[in-house]
Amino acid sequence: MVKEVIEEQKNAEEEMLDLTDEEPVVETTEEIVPAEVPEEAPAEEVEEEAKPKKKKAEEEIVEERTYTVPLSRALNRPPKKRSPRAMQLLKAFIIKHMKLEMKVSEEEEEEELPQLIISQEVNEKIWDRGIEKPPRKIRVRAAKDKDGNVTVYLAEAQ
């Protein structure tokens, strides 16, 4: 069985060699022109129109403050719970100092509540050294817009 397969492979190789000897390969220098391709200008216009839509309208900043938030109390937790505790401390600090009302009463359920938004940079800074070793303090910039939403940025990223 194995011998038959080997013989078939040899025969196939010999046939390939015979074909290449009989038919020489001719290279042409003519340029191949592809079929008409629709112009890309409309696609570029669509991209240009999409870019302004992606940008959010700049919201009016009513109040902006820079804080140094102490996170050393997070070290009183077990090692695997320190960075989550540091995030809780940051949120509590900003809610307290920016006077952000987060509680919902039964009457206010219909209204939109102000939100606390923590930027990706701040999150990465706290989690930079892992779950066990958050920084002892962090410098942040808190900006409150006209809707009452508070966004927290790193102070060094200005």
PATINU-372585 format. One record per residue: residue number from 0; x, y, z of N, C-alpha, C, CB in turn. Coordinates in steps of 0.02 Angstrom, whole numbers, plus 32768, in hexadecimal, padded with zeros to 4 digits. Glycine has a CB too. Example, Ala and Ser with C-alpha at 12.3 -4.5 7.8 and 13.67 -1.06 7.14 Angstrom:
REM residues 2
{node 0,{8294,7EE4,8186},{8267,7F1F,8186},{8294,7F5B,8186},{8235,7F20,81C4}},
{node 1,{8282,7F90,8162},{82AC,7FCB,8165},{8285,8002,818A},{82C0,7FE2,811E}},
This chain:
REM residues 158
{node 0,{8029,7FC5,8000},{8000,8000,8000},{802C,803E,8000},{7FD1,8000,803C}},
{node 1,{805D,8041,802C},{8089,807A,8031},{80B3,8080,7FF2},{80B7,8074,806F}},
{node 2,{80C8,8046,7FD7},{80F0,8047,7F9A},{80C9,8065,7F60},{8107,8000,7F88}},
{node 3,{8088,8056,7F5C},{805F,8070,7F26},{8059,80BD,7F2A},{801A,8051,7F28}},
{node 4,{8052,80D6,7F67},{804C,811E,7F70},{808D,8140,7F5C},{803B,812F,7FBA}},
{node 5,{80C5,8123,7F6F},{8106,8140,7F5E},{8110,8140,7F12},{8140,811A,7F80}},
{node 6,{80FD,8109,7EF1},{8104,8105,7EA8},{80D8,813A,7E86},{80F1,80BF,7E8F}},
{node 7,{809B,8144,7EA0},{806E,8176,7E83},{808C,81BC,7E89},{8029,8173,7EA4}},
{node 8,{80AB,81CA,7EC2},{80CA,820B,7ECC},{8104,8216,7E9C},{80E2,8213,7F14}},
{node 9,{812C,81E1,7E91},{8164,81E6,7E63},{814B,81F3,7E1C},{818F,81A7,7E65}},
{node 10,{8117,81D0,7E09},{80F9,81D8,7DC6},{80DE,821F,7DBE},{80C1,81A4,7DBB}},
{node 11,{80BE,8238,7DF2},{80A3,827C,7DEE},{80DC,82AF,7DE7},{8079,828C,7E2C}},
{node 12,{8113,82A5,7E0B},{814C,82D3,7E06},{816B,82D0,7DC0},{8182,82C1,7E3B}},
{node 13,{8171,8294,7DA3},{818D,828D,7D60},{8161,82B0,7D2D},{8195,8242,7D4E}},
{node 14,{811F,82AA,7D35},{80F1,82CA,7D06},{80F8,8316,7D0B},{80A9,82B5,7D15}},
{node 15,{8100,8330,7D47},{8109,8378,7D50},{8149,838F,7D2F},{810B,838A,7D9B}},
{node 16,{817F,8368,7D35},{81BE,837B,7D15},{81B7,8379,7CC9},{81F7,834B,7D2B}},
{node 17,{8194,8348,7CAF},{818A,8342,7C67},{8162,837F,7C4E},{8165,8301,7C56}},
{node 18,{8130,8394,7C73},{8107,83CD,7C5E},{812F,840D,7C5D},{80CB,83D5,7C8B}},
{node 19,{815B,8416,7C8E},{8182,8454,7C90},{81B6,8455,7C58},{81A4,845B,7CD4}},
{node 20,{81CF,841B,7C44},{8201,8419,7C0E},{81DF,8429,7BCB},{8223,83D5,7C0C}},
{node 21,{81A3,8412,7BC0},{8182,841A,7B81},{8169,8461,7B75},{8148,83EA,7B7C}},
{node 22,{814D,8480,7BA8},{812F,84C2,7BA0},{8159,84F7,7BC4},{80E7,84C3,7BBB}},
{node 23,{817F,851E,7B9F},{81A5,8553,7BC0},{8177,858B,7BD8},{81DB,856F,7B90}},
{node 24,{818A,85A9,7C0E},{8162,85DF,7C2B},{8174,8620,7C08},{816D,85E4,7C78}},
{node 25,{8143,8643,7BEF},{814E,8682,7BCD},{8136,86BB,7BFA},{812A,8683,7B88}},
{node 26,{8163,86E9,7C07},{8150,8722,7C31},{8140,875D,7C04},{8189,8735,7C62}},
{node 27,{810A,877E,7C13},{80F7,87B8,7BEB},{8105,87F7,7C13},{80AC,87B4,7BD6}},
{node 28,{8116,882B,7BEF},{8124,886B,7C10},{80E8,8899,7C0C},{8161,888C,7BF0}},
{node 29,{80B2,8881,7BF1},{8076,88AA,7BEC},{8058,88B5,7C31},{8043,888B,7BBC}},
{node 30,{8040,88F1,7C3B},{8020,88FF,7C7B},{7FD8,88E8,7C79},{8023,894B,7C8C}},
{node 31,{7FC3,88C9,7CAE},{7F7E,88B2,7CB2},{7F55,88EA,7CD0},{7F78,8870,7CDC}},
{node 32,{7F22,88FF,7CAB},{7EF8,8936,7CC2},{7EBA,8917,7CE2},{7EE5,8966,7C87}},
{node 33,{7EAF,8925,7D22},{7E73,8909,7D42},{7E34,892A,7D26},{7E77,8911,7D8E}},
{node 34,{7DFD,8909,7D31},{7DBD,8924,7D1B},{7DB1,8966,7D40},{7D83,88F2,7D29}},
{node 35,{7D86,898F,7D23},{7D7A,89D0,7D40},{7D63,89CB,7D88},{7D47,89F6,7D16}},
{node 36,{7D86,89EF,7DB2},{7D77,89EE,7DFA},{7D53,8A30,7E09},{7DB7,89E6,7E26}},
{node 37,{7D1C,8A2E,7E2E},{7CFA,8A6C,7E3E},{7D27,8A99,7E67},{7CB8,8A5E,7E64}},
{node 38,{7D1F,8AD9,7E5D},{7D49,8B09,7E80},{7D3F,8B05,7ECB},{7D3B,8B50,7E67}},
{node 39,{7D75,8B14,7EF1},{7D72,8B0F,7F3A},{7D5F,8B51,7F59},{7DB5,8AF8,7F56}},
{node 40,{7D54,8B84,7F32},{7D44,8BC6,7F4E},{7D04,8BC5,7F78},{7D3C,8BF8,7F16}},
{node 41,{7CCE,8BA3,7F62},{7C93,8BA2,7F8D},{7CA0,8B81,7FD1},{7C5A,8B7D,7F6A}},
{node 42,{7CCB,8B4D,7FD2},{7CDA,8B2C,8011},{7CFF,8B5C,8040},{7D05,8AEE,8006}},
{node 43,{7D2C,8B85,8025},{7D50,8BB5,804E},{7D20,8BE9,806B},{7D88,8BD7,8026}},
{node 44,{7CF0,8BFE,8041},{7CC0,8C30,805A},{7C97,8C14,8093},{7C92,8C46,8021}},
{node 45,{7C86,8BD4,808F},{7C5F,8BB5,80C5},{7C89,8BB4,8105},{7C49,8B6D,80B1}},
{node 46,{7CC9,8BA3,80FE},{7CF5,8BA1,8139},{7CFB,8BE7,8158},{7D3A,8B86,8127}},
{node 47,{7D02,8C1A,812E},{7D08,8C5E,8148},{7CC9,8C73,816C},{7D18,8C8E,810F}},
{node 48,{7C90,8C5F,8152},{7C51,8C70,8172},{7C49,8C4A,81B4},{7C16,8C62,8144}},
{node 49,{7C63,8C0D,81B7},{7C5B,8BE4,81F3},{7C86,8BFF,822C},{7C6D,8B9B,81E4}},
{node 50,{7CBF,8C1C,821D},{7CEC,8C33,8251},{7CCD,8C68,827F},{7D2B,8C50,8233}},
{node 51,{7CAC,8C9B,8264},{7C8E,8CCB,8291},{7C56,8CAD,82BB},{7C73,8D06,826A}},
{node 52,{7C34,8C7A,82A2},{7BFF,8C5B,82C8},{7C1B,8C36,8304},{7BD6,8C2C,829D}},
{node 53,{7C57,8C1A,82FE},{7C75,8BF5,8334},{7C89,8C23,836E},{7CB2,8BCF,831C}},
{node 54,{7C9C,8C5F,835D},{7CB1,8C8E,8392},{7C74,8CA5,83B8},{7CD6,8CCB,8374}},
{node 55,{7C79,8CA3,83F9},{7C41,8CBA,8422},{7C44,8D06,8426},{7C44,8C9B,846A}},
{node 56,{7C0B,8D23,842B},{7C09,8D6C,8432},{7C28,8D7E,8475},{7BBF,8D87,842D}},
{node 57,{7C52,8DB1,8473},{7C73,8DC6,84B0},{7C3F,8DE1,84E0},{7CAA,8DFA,84A2}},
{node 58,{7C3D,8DC3,851B},{7C0D,8DD7,854C},{7C2A,8E11,8575},{7BF8,8D9C,857A}},
{node 59,{7BFF,8E3C,858A},{7C15,8E75,85B2},{7C28,8E5E,85F8},{7BDF,8EAB,85B6}},
{node 60,{7C63,8E6F,860D},{7C7B,8E5D,864F},{7C67,8E94,867F},{7CC8,8E51,8650}},
{node 61,{7C3F,8E81,86B1},{7C28,8EB1,86E2},{7C5D,8EB9,8718},{7BE6,8E9B,8700}},
{node 62,{7C7A,8E81,872D},{7CA8,8E82,8765},{7CE0,8E50,8759},{7C83,8E73,87A8}},
{node 63,{7D1D,8E64,8767},{7D56,8E38,875D},{7D86,8E41,8797},{7D79,8E45,871A}},
{node 64,{7D99,8E09,87B7},{7DC5,8E0C,87F1},{7DFA,8DD6,87EB},{7D9E,8E05,8832}},
{node 65,{7E33,8DE3,880B},{7E69,8DB2,880E},{7E70,8D9A,8856},{7EAD,8DD0,87F3}},
{node 66,{7E71,8D58,885F},{7E75,8D3B,88A1},{7EAF,8D09,88A5},{7E34,8D18,88B3}},
{node 67,{7ECB,8D02,88E1},{7EF8,8CCC,88F1},{7ED0,8C9D,891D},{7F3A,8CE4,8914}},
{node 68,{7EBF,8C63,8903},{7E93,8C34,8926},{7EBF,8C02,894D},{7E64,8C0F,88F5}},
{node 69,{7EB7,8BFF,8990},{7EDD,8BCE,89B6},{7EBE,8B88,89B0},{7EE0,8BE2,8A01}},
{node 70,{7EE7,8B59,899C},{7ECF,8B14,8993},{7EF2,8AE4,89C4},{7EDA,8AFD,894B}},
{node 71,{7F14,8B00,89F6},{7F3A,8AD5,8A24},{7F0E,8AA7,8A4E},{7F64,8B00,8A51}},
{node 72,{7ECE,8ABA,8A57},{7EA1,8A8F,8A7D},{7E92,8A4E,8A59},{7E5F,8AB4,8A8C}},
{node 73,{7EA1,8A4B,8A19},{7E97,8A0D,89F3},{7EC8,89D7,8A09},{7E9F,8A19,89A7}},
{node 74,{7EFF,89EC,8A28},{7F32,89BC,8A3E},{7F1D,8997,8A7C},{7F74,89E0,8A4B}},
{node 75,{7EE5,89AB,8A9C},{7ECC,8987,8AD7},{7EA4,8949,8AC3},{7EA1,89B6,8B01}},
{node 76,{7E9D,893D,8A83},{7E78,8904,8A6A},{7EA7,88CA,8A5B},{7E50,8917,8A2A}},
{node 77,{7E8B,888D,8A52},{7EB4,8855,8A3B},{7ED3,8865,89F7},{7E8B,8813,8A37}},
{node 78,{7F0C,8849,89E7},{7F30,885B,89AA},{7F06,8856,896A},{7F6B,8830,89A2}},
{node 79,{7EDB,8825,8964},{7EB5,881C,8926},{7E78,8849,8920},{7E9F,87D4,8920}},
{node 80,{7E6E,8875,8951},{7E34,88A2,8950},{7E48,88EC,8952},{7E05,8893,8989}},
{node 81,{7E88,88FB,8949},{7EA0,893F,8954},{7E8E,896E,891A},{7EEA,893F,895D}},
{node 82,{7E9A,895B,88DD},{7E8A,8988,88A5},{7E3F,8993,889E},{7EA6,896B,8864}},
{node 83,{7E15,8960,88A6},{7DCD,896F,88A5},{7DB9,89A0,88DD},{7DA4,892E,88AB}},
{node 84,{7DD8,8999,8918},{7DC9,89C7,894F},{7DE2,8A0D,893E},{7DEB,89AE,8990}},
{node 85,{7E1A,8A13,891C},{7E34,8A55,8908},{7E03,8A77,88D8},{7E79,8A4E,88E6}},
{node 86,{7DE4,8A50,88AB},{7DB1,8A6C,887E},{7D74,8A84,88A6},{7D9C,8A38,8849}},
{node 87,{7D60,8A5E,88D8},{7D28,8A73,8902},{7D38,8AB3,8927},{7D16,8A3B,8935}},
{node 88,{7D76,8AB8,8941},{7D8A,8AF4,8965},{7D8A,8B31,8937},{7DD0,8AEB,8984}},
{node 89,{7DA2,8B29,88F9},{7DA3,8B5F,88C9},{7D5C,8B77,88BA},{7DC6,8B49,8888}},
{node 90,{7D2E,8B48,88AE},{7CE9,8B5A,889F},{7CCA,8B7F,88DA},{7CC0,8B1C,888F}},
{node 91,{7CD4,8B66,8917},{7CB7,8B86,8952},{7CD3,8BCC,895C},{7CC4,8B5B,8991}},
{node 92,{7D13,8BD5,8950},{7D34,8C16,8958},{7D16,8C48,8926},{7D80,8C10,894D}},
{node 93,{7D10,8C34,88E8},{7CF6,8C62,88B4},{7CAD,8C72,88C0},{7D00,8C43,886E}},
{node 94,{7C86,8C41,88D4},{7C3E,8C4D,88E2},{7C38,8C80,891B},{7C1A,8C0B,88F5}},
{node 95,{7C61,8C79,894D},{7C5E,8CA5,8987},{7C74,8CEC,8976},{7C88,8C8A,89C0}},
{node 96,{7CAC,8CF3,8955},{7CCA,8D34,8949},{7CAA,8D5A,890E},{7D13,8D2D,893D}},
{node 97,{7C8E,8D37,88DF},{7C6D,8D58,88A6},{7C21,8D5F,88B2},{7C7A,8D31,8865}},
{node 98,{7C0B,8D4A,88ED},{7BC5,8D4F,8901},{7B97,8D30,88CD},{7BB1,8D99,890C}},
{node 99,{7BA7,8CF2,88BE},{7B81,8CCC,888C},{7B4E,8CA1,88B0},{7BB0,8CA1,8860}},
{node 100,{7B0E,8CAC,88A2},{7ADA,8C86,88C3},{7ACD,8C47,889B},{7A98,8CB0,88C9}},
{node 101,{7AD8,8C0D,88BA},{7AD1,8BCE,8897},{7A94,8BA6,88AD},{7B0F,8BA4,88A2}},
{node 102,{7A76,8BB8,88E7},{7A3D,8B92,8901},{79FE,8BA3,88DA},{7A33,8B9F,894C}},
{node 103,{79D4,8B70,88D3},{7995,8B79,88AF},{795B,8B74,88E0},{798E,8B45,8876}},
{node 104,{7931,8BA6,88E0},{78F4,8BA1,8907},{78BC,8B8A,88D8},{78E2,8BE5,892B}},
{node 105,{7884,8B78,88F3},{784D,8B5F,88CA},{7834,8B93,8899},{7814,8B47,88F6}},
{node 106,{7836,8BD3,88AB},{781D,8C08,8881},{784C,8C17,8847},{7812,8C47,88AA}},
{node 107,{788C,8C0C,8850},{78BE,8C1F,881D},{78CE,8BE7,87EC},{78FD,8C35,883F}},
{node 108,{78AB,8BB1,87EE},{78BB,8B79,87C1},{78B3,8B8B,8778},{788E,8B3E,87D1}},
{node 109,{7886,8BB9,8767},{787B,8BCB,8722},{78B3,8BF7,8707},{7838,8BF0,871C}},
{node 110,{78D3,8C1E,8731},{7908,8C4B,871B},{7949,8C25,8713},{7910,8C85,874D}},
{node 111,{7974,8C3F,86E7},{79B6,8C21,86DF},{79E3,8C3A,8716},{79D4,8C31,8699}},
{node 112,{7A08,8C0D,8735},{7A35,8C1F,876A},{7A79,8C33,874E},{7A3C,8BE6,879C}},
{node 113,{7A9C,8C5F,8770},{7AE0,8C6D,875A},{7B0D,8C30,8762},{7AFD,8CA9,8781}},
{node 114,{7B3C,8C28,8735},{7B67,8BEE,8736},{7BAE,8C00,8748},{7B66,8BCB,86F2}},
{node 115,{7BD1,8BD0,8765},{7C18,8BD7,8773},{7C3C,8BAC,873F},{7C2A,8BC1,87BC}},
{node 116,{7C66,8BCC,8716},{7C89,8BA9,86E1},{7CD4,8BAD,86F1},{7C7A,8BC9,869B}},
{node 117,{7CF2,8B73,86F8},{7D3B,8B70,8705},{7D5D,8B5D,86C3},{7D4C,8B3C,873E}},
{node 118,{7D8D,8B86,86AF},{7DAE,8B7B,866E},{7DD9,8B3C,8671},{7DD9,8BB8,865A}},
{node 119,{7DE8,8B22,8636},{7E11,8AE6,862F},{7E57,8AF2,864B},{7E15,8AD1,85E5}},
{node 120,{7E72,8B2E,8644},{7EB5,8B3D,865D},{7EB9,8B35,86A8},{7EC9,8B84,8649}},
{node 121,{7E86,8B4D,86CC},{7E86,8B48,8715},{7E81,8AFF,872A},{7E4B,8B71,8733}},
{node 122,{7E56,8ADA,8709},{7E4E,8A93,8718},{7E90,8A6E,870E},{7E17,8A74,86ED}},
{node 123,{7EB1,8A7C,86D6},{7EF0,8A5A,86C8},{7F27,8A6E,86F9},{7F07,8A69,8681}},
{node 124,{7F26,8AAC,8710},{7F57,8AC4,8741},{7F4F,8A9F,8783},{7F50,8B10,874C}},
{node 125,{7F11,8A94,8799},{7F06,8A71,87D8},{7F17,8A27,87D1},{7EBC,8A78,87EE}},
{node 126,{7F08,8A09,8799},{7F13,89C1,878F},{7F58,89B3,8770},{7EDD,89A4,8762}},
{node 127,{7F82,89E6,8768},{7FC2,89DF,8745},{7FEF,89A9,8763},{7FE6,8A22,8745}},
{node 128,{7FF3,89A7,87A5},{801F,8976,87C5},{7FFA,8939,87DE},{8044,8997,87FF}},
{node 129,{7FBE,8930,87C7},{7F99,88F4,87D7},{7F66,88FF,880E},{7FC7,88BD,87EB}},
{node 130,{7F48,88C8,8823},{7F12,88CC,8854},{7F2D,88D6,889B},{7EE8,888D,8852}},
{node 131,{7F6B,88C1,88A7},{7F86,88C3,88EB},{7FA9,8904,88FE},{7FB7,888B,88F3}},
{node 132,{7FBD,892D,88CC},{7FE5,8968,88DB},{7FCA,89A7,88B9},{802C,895D,88C7}},
{node 133,{7F91,89C1,88CF},{7F79,8A00,88B2},{7FA3,8A3A,88CB},{7F2E,8A0B,88C3}},
{node 134,{7FA2,8A73,88AA},{7FC9,8AAC,88C3},{7FAC,8AC6,8905},{7FCA,8AE5,888E}},
{node 135,{7FD6,8AE7,892D},{7FBF,8B01,896E},{7F96,8B40,8966},{7FFA,8B0D,899B}},
{node 136,{7FA3,8B65,8931},{7F7B,8BA0,8921},{7F7D,8BAB,88D6},{7F95,8BDF,8948}},
{node 137,{7F4C,8BCF,88BD},{7F47,8BDB,8875},{7F2D,8C22,886B},{7F19,8BA7,8852}},
{node 138,{7F4A,8C44,883A},{7F36,8C89,882C},{7F06,8C88,87F0},{7F74,8CB6,881D}},
{node 139,{7EC9,8CA2,87FB},{7E96,8CA0,87C7},{7E78,8CE4,87BC},{7E5F,8C6D,87D9}},
{node 140,{7E58,8CEC,8781},{7E34,8D28,876F},{7DEC,8D15,8764},{7E52,8D4B,872F}},
{node 141,{7DBF,8D33,878B},{7D78,8D24,8786},{7D55,8D5E,8765},{7D59,8D15,87CC}},
{node 142,{7D2D,8D4F,8731},{7D09,8D83,870C},{7CBF,8D73,870D},{7D23,8D88,86C3}},
{node 143,{7C97,8DA5,8722},{7C4E,8D9D,8724},{7C31,8DC5,86EA},{7C31,8DB6,8769}},
{node 144,{7C06,8DA4,86C2},{7BE7,8DC6,868A},{7BA3,8DE3,869E},{7BDE,8D96,864E}},
{node 145,{7B81,8E01,866E},{7B42,8E24,867E},{7B0B,8DF4,8692},{7B2B,8E4D,8643}},
{node 146,{7B0F,8DB4,867F},{7ADD,8D82,8692},{7AE9,8D66,86D7},{7ADC,8D4A,8660}},
{node 147,{7B22,8D77,86F6},{7B32,8D5D,8738},{7B5E,8D1F,8736},{7AF3,8D4E,875D}},
{node 148,{7B70,8D07,86FB},{7B9B,8CCD,86F5},{7BE3,8CE1,8706},{7B98,8CAE,86AF}},
{node 149,{7C05,8CB6,872C},{7C4A,8CC3,873F},{7C77,8C91,871C},{7C53,8CC0,878C}},
{node 150,{7CAB,8CAB,86FA},{7CDC,8C80,86D9},{7D1F,8C89,86FB},{7CE0,8C91,868D}},
{node 151,{7D41,8C53,870A},{7D81,8C55,872E},{7DB8,8C43,86FD},{7D81,8C24,876B}},
{node 152,{7DEA,8C6F,86F8},{7E24,8C65,86CD},{7E63,8C67,86F8},{7E28,8C9B,8695}},
{node 153,{7E9B,8C4E,86DC},{7EDB,8C56,86FD},{7EF0,8C9F,86F9},{7F11,8C28,86DE}},
{node 154,{7F0C,8CBA,872F},{7F1F,8D01,8730},{7F5C,8D0D,8702},{7F2F,8D17,8778}},
{node 155,{7F87,8CDB,86FA},{7FC4,8CE3,86D1},{7FB5,8CE1,8687},{7FF6,8CAC,86E2}},
{node 156,{7F7A,8CCC,8673},{7F69,8CC4,862C},{7F4E,8D03,860C},{7F36,8C8D,8624}},
{node 157,{7F59,8D3D,862B},{7F3E,8D7B,860F},{7F62,8D92,85D2},{7F3F,8DB1,8642}},
